[in-house]
Amino acid sequence: MYSNKLAEAFAKASETDKVELAHFLANNLDTAEHAHDSARVRDYVAAFDRFAAPREGERF
């Protein structure tokens, strides 16, 4: 069981949901130069996946 509800939500989220959130963050937080950069969006999604990875002793 997760102790971090956000990590649990990312673990359960679909790839589409994570990509939509990544685009939202890129459009609202990044500079215009980086906002539409697909590599930047992939970086965000990868960060979500790393954040959602179970920590020692945690299970899905």
Secondary structure, 3 states (H helix, E strand, C coil): CCCCHHHHHHHHCCHHHHHHHHHHHHHHHCCHHHHCCHHHHHHHHHHHHHHHCCCCCCCC
